[in-house]
Amino acid sequence: MTEKSFLEKRKADIRYNLDVINEKIGEAAVKSGRTRDEIRLMAVTKTVDPIFINFALDYGVDLIGENRVQEMLRKKPELHLDGVEKHLIGHLQTNKAGQIVGAVDMIQSVDSVKIAREIAKQSAKKGVVTDVLLEINVGEEESKSGFSVSEFYEHVYEISQIPEIRVKGLMTVPPICENNTTLCKFFENIYDIYVDIGTKKIDNIDMNVLSMGMSGDYEQAILCGSNLVRIGSSIFGPRIY
Ligand SMILES: *Cc1c(COP(=O)(O)O)cnc(C)c1O
């Protein structure tokens, strides 16, 4: 295959994948009593070359997520980002907070009070307020970052006192589950917290964004209340590290 036909094929694949995903999101939205436009689709672009990311952006994707600060900053100048939101979705180290604050529209992966304070400190320096989601480690897994469910409430009140960040909602990555019943228990656990915190009307804490669902489980996540799904491999194909 020539270089040109290879690129054309990748472009066609990405467009086809987005059509299928958009349709499935729409169906799941309706099943959960909502409409397609109430659910946001994020294209997760880790390890993906900017050429292919631009195929998705040119086809209407308006939200992208990267896991790593360096990778995000390296690719950013090459992307067609007009009208596109960028979110950080991977664990953020305190020493990288200064580089990412102001460079993305939201940090979805706030997983400790310490990092929340550091983001606030860097935001104050730059004269900005940073939108964040709080990440919950709903399966209490060692391998994953995030607040544990049991400690979450005390931390929410602590974080609500920090003026330079604005909490917009919650993010989670559930454990791998053998069946949808188990999976839904995790998603519903987070949904219940999302609703509960929302009704408490805590200063500085809004519950508008519920980020859950990836390639393997986004339809289920929407059925359980998600309004933002983060999809990588189902759009761009398997990741090559
Ligand atoms: C990689 C990643 C995704 C996307 O995963 P896929 O299974 O490829 O859709 C979503 N969320 C987070 C936090 C990720 O790291």
The ligand as a MOL file (V3000), in Angstrom:
LIG
                    3D

  0  0  0     0  0            999 V3000
M  V30 BEGIN CTAB
M  V30 COUNTS 15 15 0 0 0
M  V30 BEGIN ATOM
M  V30 1 C -6.6700 5.2370 27.8760 0
M  V30 2 C -7.7770 5.7910 28.6670 0
M  V30 3 C -9.0980 5.8100 28.1690 0
M  V30 4 C -9.4990 5.2190 26.8290 0
M  V30 5 O -9.3280 3.8440 26.8340 0
M  V30 6 P -9.9080 2.9150 25.6300 0
M  V30 7 O -10.1840 1.6310 26.2790 0
M  V30 8 O -8.8280 2.8600 24.6090 0
M  V30 9 O -11.1180 3.5730 25.1060 0
M  V30 10 C -10.0800 6.4060 28.9540 0
M  V30 11 N -9.7990 6.9460 30.1600 0
M  V30 12 C -8.5620 6.9340 30.6790 0
M  V30 13 C -8.3280 7.5410 32.0170 0
M  V30 14 C -7.5200 6.3500 29.9570 0
M  V30 15 O -6.2930 6.3280 30.4830 0
M  V30 END ATOM
M  V30 BEGIN BOND
M  V30 1 1 1 2
M  V30 2 1 2 3
M  V30 3 2 2 14
M  V30 4 1 3 4
M  V30 5 2 3 10
M  V30 6 1 4 5
M  V30 7 1 5 6
M  V30 8 2 6 7
M  V30 9 1 6 8
M  V30 10 1 6 9
M  V30 11 1 10 11
M  V30 12 2 11 12
M  V30 13 1 12 13
M  V30 14 1 12 14
M  V30 15 1 14 15
M  V30 END BOND
M  V30 END CTAB
M  END
